[in-house]
Amino acid sequence: MKPIFHRLDNIFVLIIEALKESLQIDYGEYENLNLSGLSLSRIRAAVIAVFIGSIIGIYASLFNKKIYGRFVRALGNESCFTPESAKTLKELGFLKSPSIRYAIRRGTVYKDTICCPDEEEYRKELEQRRGVFYAKVSAGEYPAKSKFKVIPFKYDFETAKFYIPENKIFEAEEKFKGKSVPLFLLIILTVIMIAALYVTIAFLPDILMLINNFVGMFSTSIN
């Protein structure tokens, strides 16, 4: 098995080197822009980063709508719109979904959209303890510079229940609505984005030269 993995590793390295080589740029002289070799490399890296970020953003958006949206739709289908009607992940069929558990635990995907009664109760108790703590600080029972330590809420996904507040139903539906995109369209879109990246990199020296000439003409007109 080792020789096979060794060959695969070599192929991977060759692919990376080929990509690096294909994205190299022959820069010109940009006397009016005062750009060093390091600055030019950073411009190239920034362009590549923008395209890669855009591709990742597209896939992340589709993932949000398809995977994370299923959980939102399940809550809606079960009419989980109040703490009393909230249901567990097991009841909703998502107990074994690591992506949903991770999204809930992280708190950014479903922020201000999905609520957990246990977490809400924990936050209320936390605020009460915070008030008592700082009251004792004011009374001199604790040092004046003491700070209240906030312990993050930990979900017990076996028992924790979830719901969408009634005033957030429309927002949740709008955020996660959308039809699934066929795989071949994703592949085509990715190819187009990569092609656009190569075109942009290829014309980057010319774009910089146009900017350089414009700066030169502007400086001459001022002087």
C-alpha positions in Angstrom: 0.0 0.0 0.0 2.8 2.4 0.8 4.1 2.7 -2.9 0.5 3.6 -4.0 0.2 6.3 -1.4 3.7 7.5 -2.3 2.7 7.8 -5.9 -0.5 9.7 -5.0 1.4 12.0 -2.8 3.8 12.8 -5.7 0.8 13.4 -8.1 -0.7 15.7 -5.6 2.5 17.7 -5.3 2.8 17.9 -9.1 -0.8 19.2 -9.4 -0.1 21.9 -6.8 3.1 22.9 -8.6 1.4 23.0 -11.9 -1.4 25.3 -10.6 1.2 27.6 -9.1 3.2 27.7 -12.3 0.0 28.3 -14.4 -0.9 31.3 -12.2 2.5 33.0 -12.4 2.6 36.5 -13.9 5.1 38.3 -16.0 4.9 41.8 -14.6 5.9 44.9 -16.4 7.5 48.1 -15.0 5.0 50.3 -13.1 7.1 53.3 -12.3 4.1 55.4 -11.3 2.6 52.9 -8.8 5.7 52.4 -6.7 5.0 48.7 -6.5 7.7 46.3 -5.2 7.9 42.6 -6.0 6.3 41.8 -2.7 3.4 44.2 -3.4 2.8 42.6 -6.8 2.8 39.1 -5.3 0.2 40.3 -2.7 -2.0 41.7 -5.4 -1.9 38.4 -7.3 -2.6 36.5 -4.0 -5.5 38.8 -3.2 -7.1 38.2 -6.7 -6.8 34.4 -6.2 -8.2 34.7 -2.7 -11.2 36.6 -3.9 -12.1 34.0 -6.5 -11.5 31.1 -4.1 -13.6 32.8 -1.5 -16.4 33.4 -4.0 -16.4 29.7 -5.0 -16.4 28.6 -1.3 -19.2 31.2 -0.6 -21.4 29.7 -3.4 -21.0 26.2 -2.1 -21.6 27.3 1.5 -24.7 29.1 0.5 -26.1 26.1 -1.3 -25.1 23.9 1.7 -27.0 26.2 4.1 -30.1 26.1 2.0 -30.2 22.4 1.4 -28.8 20.8 4.6 -29.5 23.5 7.2 -32.8 24.4 5.5 -34.1 20.9 6.0 -34.0 21.4 9.8 -35.9 24.7 9.5 -38.5 23.2 7.3 -38.9 20.2 9.7 -39.6 22.6 12.5 -42.1 24.4 10.4 -43.8 21.2 9.3 -44.2 20.2 12.9 -45.5 23.6 13.9 -42.7 24.2 16.4 -43.3 27.9 16.9 -43.4 28.2 20.8 -41.4 26.8 23.7 -44.4 24.5 24.5 -44.4 23.0 21.0 -40.6 22.7 20.7 -39.3 19.2 19.8 -36.0 17.3 20.2 -33.6 16.5 17.4 -34.7 12.8 17.7 -38.3 13.7 17.3 -37.4 15.7 14.2 -35.2 13.0 12.7 -31.9 14.9 13.1 -30.3 13.4 16.2 -27.6 11.6 14.1 -26.9 14.6 11.8 -23.4 16.0 12.8 -23.8 19.0 10.5 -27.0 20.1 12.2 -25.6 19.5 15.7 -22.5 21.5 14.8 -24.5 24.4 13.4 -26.6 24.6 16.5 -23.6 24.3 18.8 -21.7 27.0 16.9 -24.7 29.3 16.9 -24.0 31.4 13.8 -26.1 29.6 11.2 -29.3 29.6 13.2 -28.6 32.8 15.2 -31.9 34.7 16.0 -33.8 32.1 14.0 -34.0 28.9 16.1 -34.4 28.9 19.9 -33.9 26.3 22.6 -36.0 26.7 25.8 -33.2 25.1 27.9 -30.7 27.7 26.6 -33.2 30.6 27.2 -33.7 29.4 30.8 -29.9 29.1 31.2 -29.4 32.7 30.0 -32.0 34.0 32.4 -30.3 32.2 35.3 -27.0 33.5 34.1 -28.2 37.1 34.1 -29.6 36.7 37.6 -26.2 35.3 38.8 -24.4 38.1 37.1 -26.6 40.7 38.9 -26.0 39.0 42.3 -22.3 38.8 41.6 -21.9 42.5 40.8 -24.1 43.4 43.7 -21.6 41.7 45.9 -18.7 43.4 44.1 -20.4 46.8 44.9 -21.0 45.7 48.5 -17.3 45.0 48.9 -17.7 41.2 49.3 -15.6 40.6 46.2 -12.6 42.6 45.0 -13.5 45.7 43.0 -11.9 44.5 39.7 -13.6 41.1 39.8 -15.3 40.0 36.6 -18.2 37.6 36.2 -17.2 34.4 34.5 -19.6 33.4 31.8 -19.8 29.6 31.2 -21.2 28.8 27.7 -24.3 26.8 27.5 -23.8 23.1 26.6 -26.5 21.4 24.6 -27.7 17.9 25.6 -28.9 16.9 22.2 -30.8 13.9 23.6 -33.1 16.1 25.6 -32.8 19.7 24.2 -35.8 21.0 22.3 -36.0 23.6 19.5 -38.5 25.9 17.9 -38.8 28.9 15.6 -40.3 32.0 17.3 -43.5 33.1 15.6 -42.0 36.5 14.8 -39.1 34.8 13.1 -41.0 32.3 10.9 -40.9 34.5 7.7 -37.2 35.4 8.3 -36.3 31.7 8.6 -38.2 30.7 5.5 -36.6 33.5 3.5 -33.1 32.7 4.7 -33.2 29.0 4.0 -35.6 28.7 1.1 -34.3 27.6 -2.3 -34.3 24.6 -4.6 -31.4 22.2 -4.8 -29.0 22.9 -7.7 -28.0 19.9 -10.0 -24.5 18.7 -9.6 -23.6 19.4 -13.2 -24.6 23.0 -12.8 -22.3 23.3 -9.8 -19.4 21.8 -11.8 -20.1 24.2 -14.8 -20.2 27.2 -12.4 -17.0 26.1 -10.7 -15.3 25.7 -14.1 -16.5 29.2 -15.2 -15.2 30.7 -12.0 -11.8 29.0 -12.4 -11.6 30.1 -16.0 -12.5 33.7 -15.0 -9.7 33.5 -12.4 -7.2 32.5 -15.1 -8.4 35.3 -17.4 -8.1 37.9 -14.7 -4.6 36.7 -13.7 -3.6 36.7 -17.4 -4.8 40.3 -17.9 -3.6 41.6 -14.5 -0.3 43.0 -15.8 -2.2 44.9 -18.5 -4.7 46.2 -15.9 -1.9 47.4 -13.7 -0.2 49.0 -16.7 -3.4 50.9 -17.5 -3.6 52.1 -14.0 0.1 53.0 -14.1 -0.4 55.1 -17.3 -3.4 56.8 -15.9 -1.6 57.8 -12.7 1.3 59.0 -14.9 -1.0 61.2 -17.0 -2.8 62.5 -14.0 0.5 63.4 -12.3 1.8 65.1 -15.5 -1.4 67.2 -15.8 -1.1 68.4 -12.2 2.5 69.4 -12.6 
